[in-house]
Amino acid sequence: MGGGFLSFFASWLLRKRDYDLQLWGKLLERRIEAHERVIQIALEMRVMVALGGVDASGEVLRAPQVLSSKETFEGWFHHATTETGSGSTWLSVATTRELNFVQDYLVTLHMHLAGIPSERYPQAGIVVRQDFIDLSSELERQTFSFFVNDVRRLKLNDLREWHKYPRGETERRLKMTRLLQNWQDIVRLSNRT
């Protein structure tokens, strides 16, 4: 009787463990897919187009491809927020915070570009090109930290944990961007005829 009980108990433990692993496998697939979407958005931010000519330091004039025109930017921004928003529950806290900062930046950029004609977007892209490179690199770095540190952890994030950087840090980082440091250059683009 004792042997039967031990056999039943061991079988029950194995079935429970198998069920837990299957469930965790499905959750892990969702988390990996959500992080892969963020990496794809970060890579899209780094695609540059040459505008012809060189700047004062001899570098080829380039701008983010997503700033080719107003329509391109708005379409990409909608795509990026939709693509990442659907999986935001599954993202690590660090990735979510960085993604929210990138969205704050893009909303600020959108606001600053409001009065600029579509054909001037590439010139605005020259001003903010380095921001796109820096933001996408940091977003990619935070996302890859999930694959390095958290992917094997059999624990989900606490959704009550704050999903944004503290306001002071967000404002400080935004002020350090070329967008806000050089926003007068963008304003001048809207005044050109």
Secondary structure, DSSP 8 states (H G I E B T S, - for coil): -HHHHHHHHHHHHHHHHHHHHHHHHHHHHHHHHHHHHHHHHHHHHT-EEEEEEE-TTS-EEEEEGGGSSHHHHHHHHHHHHHHHHTTGGGS-HHHHHHHHHHHHHHHHHHHHTTTS-GGGHHHHHHHHHHHHHHHHHHHHHHHHHIIIIITT------TTS--S--HHHHHHHHHTSHHHHTHHHHHHHHH--
